[in-house]
Amino acid sequence: MEGSVIASLLGRSSTVFAHGFSWRKRAILRRFVDPYLVRFVSSVENLPVESTLLLWGAAPSPEGLRGDVRIVRVEDGFLRSVGLGAALIQPLSWVLDGQGMYYDSTRPSDLEQLLLGHDFSPPLLARARSLRTRIVQSGITKYSVGAKVWTPPVHRSVILVPGQVETDVSLRLGAPGIRTNMALLQAVRAARPDSYLVYKPHPDVTAGLRARGVNENSARVWCDEIVTDVGMGELLKQVSEVHVLTSLAGFEALLREKAVTCYGQPFYAGWGLTHDVCPVSRRGRPLTLEMLIAGALILYPRYVSRSSGDHSSAERVLEDLIHWRARARSQGTVWQQLRQRLIACTVARP
């Protein structure tokens, strides 16, 4: 999101306001909206006329907010970090959306409108192709966690079913049908009775940072194998299909040209690239994979450099992530595991 685009999103004033951000996120927010000055407020009743208010994710509009104040929502991007957001790992990409949010299919978002109307130039599409190639070759995914090797069964069609955090807002706002991991597994088993189903719990759940889903302990009843500490990039290379609710793993599978079935309505569904159980009527424009990548990874997110904190690009942040992952692996994970356990102590789990 370059200067002219963010100016149209955040407004002409050099100051924007933010409500409800944790102390940890405040310094991060300043980096992502620089050069705008951010003022954090506990009350929104006295904001200047036609000002801009930043909110995290799908947080409800604060009480007392006037109708002339523009709301812009902030959320994690799709090339985020090496490590989990729930483990408080610093992000390299956030998105800012003035209409809704990419995971909320109940209303339009800036990403959806961009994908519907943008004139994707040949140089931009070539850039998207190069970016996809580098992502696939490197094995980078949103969190880039998991280090074990996995071997698929021979002579079987293998379907990956990624689990999600069931309290996640993307399921409430983006899954009009089934909304639980076990219901998804059962639906996939019914649709593909002879396939080899691999269930991968969400990494936040595996790490003990988020609660397990309803009856998630019974996953083995419906799948052939449960895989945990294997990177998504490694896993996607070896499966035939991916079936999701709204998981970003479906988008990461598309990057690797895998067949994707969506039981929910994620941002990458509805463009002719996925099989959609619950189609999104607003999305009727057929997109190529390069067009989707250009919109979702190049034009929509805001990136910052890990080393300098300055604004960056998808390509440069991808290289940051590759180097970050290599260094994390060489240094070991003892401190990361200790930190993760300390954080997990504050999470209520069934």
C-alpha contacts under 8 A as a table, 3 or more apart, distances in Angstrom:
res1	aa1	res2	aa2	distance
1	M	5	V	5.77
1	M	6	I	6.00
1	M	299	L	5.74
1	M	300	Y	6.17
1	M	301	P	6.35
1	M	302	R	5.58
2	E	5	V	5.43
2	E	6	I	6.18
3	G	6	I	5.37
3	G	7	A	6.00
4	S	7	A	5.07
4	S	8	S	6.32
5	V	8	S	5.24
5	V	9	L	6.35
6	I	9	L	4.87
6	I	10	L	5.90
6	I	11	G	7.97
7	A	10	L	5.28
7	A	11	G	5.34
7	A	12	R	6.40
8	S	11	G	5.48
8	S	12	R	7.58
9	L	72	V	7.65
9	L	97	D	7.83
9	L	98	G	6.43
10	L	16	V	7.20
10	L	52	T	6.13
10	L	72	V	7.46
11	G	51	S	7.56
11	G	52	T	6.91
13	S	16	V	7.31
13	S	51	S	7.60
14	S	35	P	7.74
14	S	36	Y	5.21
14	S	37	L	6.17
15	T	36	Y	5.54
15	T	37	L	4.63
15	T	38	V	5.86
15	T	39	R	7.16
16	V	36	Y	6.68
16	V	37	L	6.21
16	V	38	V	5.10
16	V	39	R	6.32
16	V	51	S	6.82
16	V	52	T	5.32
16	V	53	L	6.23
16	V	54	L	7.43
17	F	38	V	5.53
17	F	39	R	4.76
17	F	40	F	5.75
17	F	41	V	6.80
17	F	51	S	7.67
17	F	52	T	6.09
17	F	53	L	4.73
17	F	54	L	6.07
18	A	21	F	7.06
18	A	38	V	6.74
18	A	39	R	6.14
18	A	40	F	4.74
18	A	41	V	6.14
18	A	53	L	5.33
18	A	54	L	4.49
18	A	55	L	6.19
19	H	40	F	5.88
19	H	41	V	5.47
19	H	42	S	6.19
19	H	43	S	7.80
19	H	44	V	7.86
19	H	53	L	7.16
19	H	54	L	6.42
19	H	55	L	5.84
20	G	41	V	7.99
20	G	42	S	7.28
20	G	55	L	6.72
20	G	56	W	7.20
21	F	25	K	6.01
21	F	26	R	6.17
21	F	40	F	7.92
21	F	55	L	7.43
21	F	56	W	6.74
22	S	25	K	5.28
22	S	26	R	6.37
23	W	26	R	5.31
23	W	27	A	7.50
24	R	27	A	6.51
24	R	28	I	7.29
25	K	28	I	5.08
25	K	29	L	6.01
26	R	29	L	5.10
26	R	30	R	6.42
27	A	30	R	5.26
27	A	31	R	6.67
28	I	31	R	5.29
28	I	32	F	6.54
29	L	32	F	5.16
29	L	33	V	6.31
30	R	33	V	5.49
30	R	34	D	5.84
30	R	36	Y	7.74
30	R	37	L	7.35
30	R	38	V	6.40
31	R	34	D	5.38
31	R	304	V	7.39
31	R	309	G	6.53
31	R	310	D	7.24
31	R	311	H	7.93
32	F	94	W	7.30
32	F	302	R	6.72
32	F	303	Y	7.19
32	F	304	V	6.73
32	F	311	H	7.31
33	V	36	Y	5.70
33	V	37	L	7.95
34	D	37	L	6.99
41	V	44	V	6.77
43	S	46	N	7.45
43	S	62	P	7.98
44	V	47	L	5.63
44	V	62	P	6.99
44	V	63	E	7.62
44	V	64	G	6.38
44	V	65	L	5.68
45	E	64	G	5.16
45	E	65	L	5.76
45	E	66	R	7.24
47	L	51	S	6.79
47	L	69	V	7.81
48	P	51	S	5.53
49	V	68	D	6.54
49	V	69	V	6.75
50	E	68	D	5.06
50	E	69	V	4.89
50	E	70	R	6.66
51	S	68	D	7.57
51	S	69	V	5.16
51	S	70	R	6.23
52	T	69	V	5.73
52	T	70	R	4.67
52	T	71	I	5.93
52	T	72	V	7.06
53	L	69	V	6.77
53	L	70	R	6.03
53	L	71	I	4.95
53	L	72	V	6.17
54	L	71	I	5.95
54	L	72	V	4.93
54	L	73	R	5.67
54	L	74	V	6.88
55	L	58	A	7.74
55	L	59	A	6.44
55	L	61	S	7.99
55	L	71	I	7.11
55	L	72	V	6.37
55	L	73	R	4.89
55	L	74	V	6.15
56	W	59	A	5.95
56	W	73	R	5.61
56	W	74	V	4.91
56	W	75	E	6.20
57	G	73	R	5.66
57	G	74	V	5.47
57	G	75	E	5.21
57	G	101	M	7.19
58	A	73	R	7.34
58	A	101	M	7.45
58	A	169	V	7.34
61	S	65	L	7.15
62	P	65	L	6.01
65	L	69	V	7.17
66	R	69	V	5.86
67	G	70	R	7.82
70	R	98	G	7.70
71	I	98	G	6.22
72	V	96	L	6.34
72	V	97	D	5.41
72	V	98	G	4.37
72	V	99	Q	7.31
73	R	96	L	5.57
73	R	97	D	5.16
73	R	98	G	6.32
73	R	100	G	7.05
73	R	101	M	6.92
74	V	94	W	6.76
74	V	95	V	5.65
74	V	96	L	4.69
74	V	97	D	6.55
75	E	94	W	5.53
75	E	95	V	5.39
75	E	96	L	6.81
76	D	80	R	6.82
76	D	91	P	7.36
76	D	93	S	6.32
76	D	94	W	4.42
76	D	95	V	6.11
77	G	80	R	5.77
77	G	93	S	4.83
77	G	94	W	4.39
77	G	95	V	5.43
77	G	301	P	6.00
77	G	302	R	7.76
78	F	93	S	7.11
78	F	141	T	7.93
78	F	142	K	5.39
78	F	248	L	7.77
78	F	296	A	7.97
78	F	297	L	7.05
78	F	301	P	7.96
79	L	92	L	7.23
79	L	93	S	6.25
79	L	141	T	6.54
79	L	142	K	4.68
79	L	143	Y	7.40
79	L	297	L	7.82
79	L	314	A	7.98
79	L	317	V	7.93
79	L	318	L	7.34
80	R	91	P	5.09
80	R	92	L	5.20
80	R	93	S	5.24
80	R	94	W	7.65
80	R	142	K	5.23
80	R	143	Y	6.13
81	S	84	L	7.24
81	S	85	G	7.85
81	S	89	I	6.98
81	S	90	Q	6.79
81	S	91	P	5.38
81	S	92	L	6.13
81	S	142	K	6.48
81	S	143	Y	5.11
81	S	144	S	7.02
81	S	321	L	6.57
82	V	89	I	7.60
82	V	142	K	7.85
82	V	143	Y	5.01
82	V	144	S	5.10
82	V	145	V	6.44
82	V	321	L	6.57
82	V	324	W	6.75
82	V	325	R	5.93
83	G	87	A	7.24
83	G	89	I	5.90
83	G	143	Y	5.17
83	G	144	S	6.52
83	G	145	V	5.90
84	L	87	A	5.13
84	L	88	L	6.84
84	L	89	I	5.89
84	L	143	Y	5.80
84	L	145	V	7.80
84	L	203	P	7.71
84	L	204	D	6.97
85	G	88	L	5.08
85	G	89	I	5.27
85	G	90	Q	7.27
85	G	91	P	7.42
85	G	143	Y	7.94
86	A	89	I	7.42
86	A	204	D	6.64
86	A	209	L	6.40
86	A	210	R	7.96
87	A	209	L	7.26
87	A	339	R	7.79
87	A	340	Q	5.97
87	A	343	I	6.74
91	P	94	W	7.23
92	L	303	Y	5.68
92	L	304	V	5.31
92	L	305	S	6.59
92	L	306	R	6.46
92	L	317	V	6.94
93	S	301	P	6.38
93	S	302	R	5.56
93	S	303	Y	4.47
93	S	304	V	6.43
94	W	301	P	5.85
94	W	302	R	5.45
94	W	303	Y	6.67
95	V	300	Y	6.61
95	V	301	P	4.50
95	V	302	R	5.64
96	L	300	Y	7.91
96	L	301	P	7.15
96	L	302	R	7.52
97	D	100	G	6.04
97	D	101	M	5.95
97	D	109	S	6.72
97	D	110	D	5.60
97	D	111	L	7.73
98	G	109	S	7.42
98	G	110	D	6.48
99	Q	108	P	6.52
99	Q	109	S	4.92
99	Q	110	D	5.76
100	G	104	D	6.78
100	G	107	R	6.66
100	G	108	P	6.19
100	G	109	S	4.51
100	G	110	D	6.98
101	M	104	D	5.40
101	M	108	P	7.86
101	M	109	S	5.28
101	M	110	D	7.38
101	M	111	L	7.89
102	Y	105	S	7.36
102	Y	109	S	5.79
102	Y	110	D	7.58
102	Y	111	L	6.19
102	Y	112	E	7.20
102	Y	266	P	7.67
102	Y	267	F	5.73
103	Y	170	S	5.22
103	Y	173	L	6.89
103	Y	174	G	5.87
103	Y	246	T	7.78
103	Y	265	Q	7.96
103	Y	266	P	5.90
103	Y	267	F	6.14
104	D	107	R	6.44
104	D	108	P	7.82
104	D	109	S	7.66
104	D	170	S	6.47
104	D	173	L	4.84
104	D	174	G	5.26
105	S	108	P	6.87
105	S	173	L	6.20
105	S	174	G	5.03
105	S	265	Q	6.21
105	S	266	P	7.17
105	S	267	F	7.55
105	S	280	V	7.64
106	T	173	L	6.35
106	T	174	G	7.03
108	P	112	E	6.12
108	P	113	Q	6.88
109	S	112	E	5.13
109	S	113	Q	6.25
110	D	113	Q	5.15
110	D	114	L	6.01
110	D	300	Y	7.89
111	L	114	L	5.01
111	L	115	L	6.18
111	L	267	F	7.88
111	L	295	G	7.05
111	L	296	A	6.98
111	L	300	Y	6.26
112	E	115	L	5.17
112	E	116	L	6.14
112	E	267	F	7.12
112	E	283	R	7.81
113	Q	116	L	4.97
113	Q	117	G	6.08
113	Q	118	H	7.96
114	L	117	G	5.40
114	L	118	H	5.28
114	L	295	G	6.73
115	L	118	H	5.94
115	L	291	M	7.64
115	L	292	L	6.98
115	L	295	G	6.14
116	L	283	R	7.11
116	L	284	G	7.89
116	L	285	R	6.10
120	F	124	L	6.33
120	F	125	L	6.60
120	F	291	M	6.61
120	F	294	A	7.84
121	S	124	L	5.24
121	S	125	L	6.30
122	P	125	L	5.09
122	P	126	A	6.10
123	P	126	A	5.04
123	P	127	R	6.18
124	L	127	R	5.00
124	L	128	A	6.25
124	L	294	A	6.75
125	L	128	A	4.90
125	L	129	R	6.25
125	L	290	E	5.60
125	L	291	M	6.40
125	L	294	A	6.52
126	A	129	R	5.10
126	A	130	S	6.34
126	A	290	E	7.89
127	R	130	S	5.20
127	R	131	L	6.15
127	R	294	A	7.74
128	A	131	L	5.02
128	A	132	R	6.12
128	A	290	E	5.45
128	A	291	M	7.53
128	A	293	I	5.83
128	A	294	A	5.22
128	A	298	I	7.56
129	R	132	R	5.18
129	R	133	T	6.24
129	R	290	E	5.94
130	S	133	T	5.14
130	S	134	R	6.30
131	L	134	R	5.22
131	L	135	I	6.18
131	L	314	A	7.94
131	L	315	E	6.54
132	R	135	I	5.10
132	R	136	V	6.15
132	R	255	L	6.27
132	R	293	I	7.53
133	T	136	V	5.31
133	T	137	Q	6.08
134	R	137	Q	5.14
134	R	138	S	6.00
135	I	138	S	5.28
135	I	139	G	5.95
135	I	140	I	5.59
135	I	141	T	7.72
135	I	318	L	7.46
136	V	139	G	5.18
136	V	140	I	6.99
136	V	233	G	7.52
136	V	255	L	7.09
136	V	256	R	6.39
138	S	322	I	7.04
139	G	144	S	7.84
139	G	232	M	7.97
139	G	233	G	4.57
139	G	234	E	6.57
140	I	143	Y	7.87
140	I	144	S	5.56
140	I	233	G	6.23
140	I	318	L	7.83
140	I	321	L	7.47
140	I	322	I	7.08
141	T	144	S	4.98
141	T	232	M	6.74
141	T	233	G	6.18
141	T	252	E	6.93
144	S	231	G	6.51
144	S	232	M	7.37
144	S	233	G	7.73
144	S	325	R	7.32
145	V	203	P	8.00
145	V	229	D	7.74
145	V	230	V	7.66
145	V	231	G	5.51
145	V	232	M	7.69
146	G	228	T	7.70
146	G	229	D	4.55
146	G	230	V	4.46
146	G	231	G	4.08
146	G	232	M	7.50
147	A	229	D	6.24
147	A	230	V	5.44
147	A	231	G	5.82
148	K	229	D	5.83
148	K	230	V	4.79
148	K	231	G	7.16
149	V	230	V	6.26
149	V	234	E	7.47
150	W	230	V	6.78
150	W	234	E	7.76
150	W	235	L	7.02
151	T	238	Q	7.82
152	P	158	V	7.46
152	P	238	Q	6.53
152	P	239	V	7.58
153	P	156	R	6.20
153	P	158	V	7.81
156	R	195	S	6.41
156	R	196	Y	6.25
157	S	195	S	5.14
157	S	196	Y	5.97
157	S	239	V	7.62
157	S	240	S	6.13
158	V	195	S	5.94
158	V	196	Y	4.74
158	V	197	L	6.03
158	V	198	V	7.19
158	V	238	Q	7.91
158	V	239	V	5.04
158	V	240	S	5.27
158	V	241	E	6.71
159	I	195	S	6.77
159	I	196	Y	6.11
159	I	197	L	5.00
159	I	198	V	6.10
159	I	239	V	5.84
159	I	240	S	5.82
159	I	241	E	4.79
159	I	242	V	5.54
159	I	243	H	7.11
160	L	197	L	6.08
160	L	198	V	4.87
160	L	199	Y	6.10
160	L	200	K	7.38
160	L	236	L	7.89
160	L	239	V	6.43
160	L	240	S	7.91
160	L	241	E	6.32
160	L	242	V	4.76
160	L	243	H	6.39
161	V	184	L	7.98
161	V	185	L	6.96
161	V	197	L	7.01
161	V	198	V	6.00
161	V	199	Y	4.88
161	V	200	K	6.35
161	V	242	V	6.01
161	V	243	H	5.26
161	V	244	V	6.14
162	P	199	Y	5.89
162	P	200	K	4.88
162	P	201	P	6.15
162	P	202	H	6.80
162	P	242	V	7.86
162	P	243	H	7.40
162	P	244	V	6.29
162	P	247	S	7.02
162	P	249	A	6.97
163	G	181	N	5.63
163	G	199	Y	6.95
163	G	200	K	5.79
163	G	201	P	4.49
163	G	202	H	4.96
163	G	244	V	7.94
163	G	247	S	7.72
164	Q	168	D	7.62
164	Q	181	N	6.73
164	Q	201	P	6.83
164	Q	202	H	5.08
164	Q	247	S	6.67
165	V	168	D	5.39
165	V	202	H	6.44
165	V	204	D	7.58
165	V	205	V	7.02
165	V	210	R	6.88
165	V	211	A	7.20
165	V	212	R	7.15
165	V	213	G	6.75
166	E	171	L	6.90
166	E	179	R	7.21
166	E	180	T	6.14
166	E	181	N	7.39
166	E	212	R	7.67
166	E	213	G	5.54
166	E	214	V	7.97
167	T	171	L	7.44
167	T	172	R	7.87
168	D	171	L	5.86
168	D	172	R	7.11
169	V	172	R	5.05
169	V	173	L	6.07
169	V	174	G	7.96
170	S	173	L	5.25
170	S	174	G	5.19
170	S	175	A	7.32
170	S	246	T	6.80
171	L	174	G	5.09
171	L	175	A	4.95
171	L	179	R	5.95
171	L	245	L	7.51
171	L	246	T	6.74
171	L	264	G	7.77
172	R	175	A	6.15
172	R	176	P	7.72
172	R	179	R	7.53
173	L	176	P	7.51
174	G	246	T	6.68
174	G	264	G	5.95
174	G	265	Q	5.19
174	G	266	P	6.27
175	A	178	I	6.56
175	A	179	R	6.02
175	A	245	L	6.62
175	A	246	T	6.89
175	A	263	Y	7.23
175	A	264	G	4.17
175	A	265	Q	5.88
176	P	179	R	7.68
176	P	264	G	6.47
176	P	265	Q	7.76
176	P	278	C	7.56
177	G	263	Y	7.26
177	G	264	G	6.81
177	G	278	C	7.49
178	I	183	A	6.35
178	I	184	L	6.82
178	I	245	L	7.82
178	I	263	Y	7.27
178	I	264	G	7.60
179	R	183	A	7.19
179	R	184	L	7.56
179	R	245	L	7.17
180	T	183	A	5.29
180	T	184	L	6.30
180	T	213	G	6.88
180	T	214	V	6.99
181	N	184	L	5.05
181	N	185	L	6.23
181	N	213	G	6.71
181	N	214	V	7.72
181	N	216	E	7.08
182	M	185	L	4.95
182	M	186	Q	6.10
182	M	214	V	7.37
182	M	215	N	6.93
182	M	216	E	6.32
182	M	218	S	7.89
182	M	219	A	6.48
182	M	222	W	7.90
183	A	186	Q	5.11
183	A	187	A	6.13
184	L	187	A	5.08
184	L	188	V	6.19
184	L	244	V	7.53
184	L	245	L	7.13
184	L	263	Y	7.70
185	L	188	V	5.16
185	L	189	R	6.10
185	L	199	Y	7.91
185	L	219	A	7.59
185	L	222	W	6.10
185	L	223	C	7.03
186	Q	189	R	5.07
186	Q	190	A	6.15
186	Q	222	W	6.07
187	A	190	A	5.12
187	A	191	A	6.18
188	V	191	A	5.01
188	V	192	R	5.86
188	V	193	P	7.89
188	V	243	H	7.20
189	R	192	R	5.13
189	R	193	P	5.09
189	R	195	S	7.87
189	R	197	L	7.52
189	R	222	W	6.60
189	R	223	C	7.45
190	A	193	P	5.58
192	R	195	S	5.49
196	Y	223	C	7.41
196	Y	224	D	5.94
197	L	223	C	4.91
197	L	224	D	5.25
197	L	225	E	6.64
198	V	223	C	6.05
198	V	224	D	6.06
198	V	225	E	4.96
198	V	226	I	5.77
198	V	227	V	6.85
199	Y	219	A	7.57
199	Y	223	C	6.41
199	Y	224	D	7.96
199	Y	225	E	6.29
199	Y	226	I	4.81
199	Y	227	V	6.22
200	K	226	I	5.83
200	K	227	V	5.03
200	K	228	T	5.79
201	P	205	V	6.63
201	P	206	T	6.41
201	P	226	I	7.69
201	P	227	V	7.44
201	P	228	T	6.51
202	H	205	V	5.33
202	H	206	T	6.34
203	P	206	T	4.87
203	P	207	A	5.97
203	P	228	T	7.47
204	D	207	A	5.14
204	D	208	G	6.28
204	D	209	L	5.09
204	D	210	R	5.43
205	V	208	G	5.06
205	V	209	L	5.78
205	V	210	R	4.80
205	V	211	A	5.94
205	V	212	R	5.87
206	T	209	L	7.63
206	T	228	T	6.89
207	A	210	R	7.75
207	A	340	Q	7.26
207	A	344	A	7.67
208	G	211	A	7.12
208	G	341	R	7.72
208	G	344	A	5.50
208	G	347	V	7.62
208	G	349	R	7.84
209	L	340	Q	7.67
209	L	343	I	6.98
209	L	344	A	4.84
209	L	347	V	6.00
210	R	344	A	7.92
210	R	347	V	6.49
210	R	348	A	7.67
210	R	349	R	7.00
211	A	347	V	7.55
211	A	348	A	6.75
211	A	349	R	4.68
211	A	350	P	6.61
212	R	216	E	6.19
212	R	349	R	6.94
212	R	350	P	7.05
213	G	216	E	5.14
215	N	218	S	5.64
215	N	219	A	7.55
216	E	219	A	5.42
217	N	220	R	7.59
218	S	221	V	5.67
218	S	222	W	7.68
219	A	222	W	5.63
219	A	223	C	6.32
219	A	226	I	7.81
220	R	223	C	5.15
220	R	224	D	6.57
220	R	225	E	6.76
220	R	226	I	7.01
221	V	224	D	7.99
223	C	226	I	7.34
227	V	230	V	6.71
230	V	234	E	6.82
230	V	235	L	6.63
231	G	234	E	5.24
231	G	235	L	6.22
232	M	235	L	5.00
232	M	236	L	5.97
232	M	249	A	7.53
233	G	236	L	5.35
233	G	237	K	6.66
233	G	252	E	7.93
234	E	237	K	5.58
234	E	238	Q	7.32
235	L	238	Q	5.65
235	L	239	V	6.80
236	L	239	V	5.59
236	L	253	A	6.28
236	L	256	R	7.42
236	L	258	K	7.97
237	K	256	R	7.39
239	V	242	V	7.49
239	V	258	K	7.97
240	S	258	K	6.48
240	S	259	A	6.95
241	E	258	K	5.78
241	E	259	A	4.81
241	E	260	V	5.87
241	E	261	T	7.81
242	V	249	A	7.99
242	V	250	G	6.44
242	V	253	A	6.90
242	V	258	K	7.14
242	V	259	A	6.35
242	V	260	V	4.92
242	V	261	T	6.39
243	H	250	G	7.29
243	H	260	V	5.81
243	H	261	T	4.73
243	H	262	C	6.05
243	H	263	Y	7.51
244	V	247	S	5.81
244	V	249	A	7.64
244	V	250	G	6.31
244	V	260	V	7.63
244	V	261	T	6.36
244	V	262	C	5.16
244	V	263	Y	6.10
244	V	264	G	7.31
245	L	262	C	5.72
245	L	263	Y	4.82
245	L	264	G	4.53
245	L	265	Q	7.41
245	L	266	P	7.68
246	T	250	G	7.61
246	T	262	C	6.97
246	T	263	Y	7.45
246	T	264	G	5.33
246	T	265	Q	6.13
246	T	266	P	4.72
247	S	250	G	5.93
247	S	251	F	7.86
247	S	266	P	7.29
248	L	251	F	5.26
248	L	252	E	6.40
248	L	266	P	7.89
249	A	252	E	4.87
249	A	253	A	5.98
250	G	253	A	4.96
250	G	254	L	6.33
250	G	260	V	6.10
250	G	261	T	7.94
250	G	262	C	7.77
251	F	254	L	5.02
251	F	255	L	6.46
251	F	268	Y	6.33
252	E	255	L	5.15
252	E	256	R	6.74
253	A	256	R	5.11
253	A	257	E	6.33
253	A	258	K	5.29
253	A	259	A	7.50
253	A	260	V	7.02
254	L	257	E	4.70
254	L	258	K	5.42
254	L	259	A	7.09
254	L	260	V	6.95
254	L	273	L	7.79
254	L	289	L	7.58
255	L	258	K	7.64
255	L	289	L	7.53
259	A	274	T	7.00
260	V	273	L	7.95
260	V	274	T	5.24
260	V	275	H	6.28
261	T	274	T	5.81
261	T	275	H	4.64
261	T	276	D	5.97
261	T	277	V	7.39
262	C	265	Q	6.72
262	C	266	P	7.59
262	C	269	A	6.97
262	C	274	T	6.90
262	C	275	H	6.17
262	C	276	D	4.99
262	C	277	V	6.07
262	C	278	C	7.63
263	Y	276	D	6.45
263	Y	277	V	5.09
263	Y	278	C	6.25
264	G	276	D	7.73
264	G	277	V	7.25
264	G	278	C	6.25
265	Q	268	Y	7.96
265	Q	269	A	5.94
265	Q	270	G	7.79
265	Q	276	D	7.76
265	Q	278	C	6.72
265	Q	279	P	7.05
265	Q	280	V	6.71
266	P	269	A	5.52
268	Y	271	W	6.94
268	Y	273	L	7.83
268	Y	274	T	7.84
268	Y	292	L	7.33
269	A	272	G	7.49
269	A	273	L	7.02
269	A	274	T	5.88
269	A	275	H	7.84
269	A	276	D	6.66
269	A	279	P	7.62
269	A	280	V	7.61
270	G	273	L	7.34
270	G	274	T	7.02
270	G	276	D	6.85
270	G	279	P	6.00
270	G	280	V	5.73
270	G	281	S	7.88
270	G	283	R	5.48
270	G	284	G	6.87
271	W	274	T	7.34
271	W	283	R	6.39
271	W	284	G	6.50
271	W	285	R	5.96
271	W	286	P	4.92
271	W	287	L	5.42
272	G	275	H	7.70
272	G	285	R	7.97
272	G	286	P	5.39
272	G	287	L	6.54
273	L	287	L	7.34
273	L	288	T	7.52
273	L	289	L	7.29
276	D	279	P	5.32
280	V	283	R	5.78
281	S	284	G	6.92
287	L	290	E	7.97
287	L	291	M	5.91
287	L	292	L	6.47
288	T	291	M	5.21
288	T	292	L	6.50
289	L	292	L	5.16
289	L	293	I	6.21
290	E	293	I	5.04
290	E	294	A	6.01
291	M	294	A	5.09
291	M	295	G	6.24
292	L	295	G	5.27
292	L	296	A	5.98
293	I	296	A	5.20
293	I	297	L	5.43
293	I	298	I	7.04
294	A	297	L	5.71
294	A	298	I	4.99
294	A	299	L	6.24
295	G	298	I	5.85
295	G	299	L	5.05
295	G	300	Y	5.86
296	A	299	L	6.49
296	A	300	Y	5.51
296	A	301	P	7.08
297	L	300	Y	6.39
297	L	301	P	6.31
297	L	314	A	6.58
298	I	301	P	6.62
298	I	313	S	7.43
298	I	314	A	5.89
302	R	311	H	7.60
302	R	312	S	7.82
302	R	313	S	7.84
303	Y	311	H	5.74
303	Y	312	S	5.06
303	Y	313	S	5.79
303	Y	314	A	6.73
303	Y	317	V	7.01
304	V	308	S	7.98
304	V	309	G	5.39
304	V	310	D	5.30
304	V	311	H	4.36
304	V	312	S	4.83
304	V	313	S	7.52
304	V	317	V	7.27
305	S	308	S	5.47
305	S	309	G	4.77
305	S	310	D	5.42
305	S	311	H	6.23
305	S	312	S	5.54
305	S	316	R	7.68
305	S	317	V	6.29
305	S	320	D	7.43
306	R	309	G	5.71
306	R	317	V	7.67
306	R	320	D	6.72
312	S	316	R	6.44
312	S	317	V	6.68
313	S	316	R	5.33
313	S	317	V	6.07
314	A	317	V	5.23
314	A	318	L	6.02
315	E	318	L	5.12
315	E	319	E	6.54
316	R	319	E	5.21
316	R	320	D	6.31
317	V	320	D	4.77
317	V	321	L	6.17
318	L	321	L	5.08
318	L	322	I	6.31
319	E	322	I	5.04
319	E	323	H	6.28
320	D	323	H	5.32
320	D	324	W	5.96
321	L	324	W	4.89
321	L	325	R	5.99
322	I	325	R	5.31
322	I	326	A	6.35
323	H	326	A	5.15
323	H	327	R	6.18
324	W	327	R	5.22
324	W	328	A	6.09
325	R	328	A	5.05
325	R	329	R	6.20
326	A	329	R	5.27
326	A	330	S	6.28
327	R	330	S	5.11
327	R	331	Q	6.13
328	A	331	Q	5.26
328	A	332	G	6.26
328	A	333	T	7.23
329	R	332	G	5.35
329	R	333	T	7.27
332	G	335	W	7.99
333	T	336	Q	4.99
333	T	337	Q	5.96
334	V	337	Q	5.19
334	V	338	L	6.27
335	W	338	L	5.08
335	W	339	R	6.07
336	Q	339	R	5.12
336	Q	340	Q	6.00
337	Q	340	Q	4.98
337	Q	341	R	6.17
338	L	341	R	5.18
338	L	342	L	6.34
339	R	342	L	5.17
339	R	343	I	6.35
340	Q	343	I	5.18
340	Q	344	A	6.06
341	R	344	A	4.91
341	R	345	C	6.36
342	L	345	C	5.38
342	L	346	T	7.49
343	I	346	T	5.72
343	I	347	V	7.24
344	A	347	V	5.20
345	C	348	A	7.92
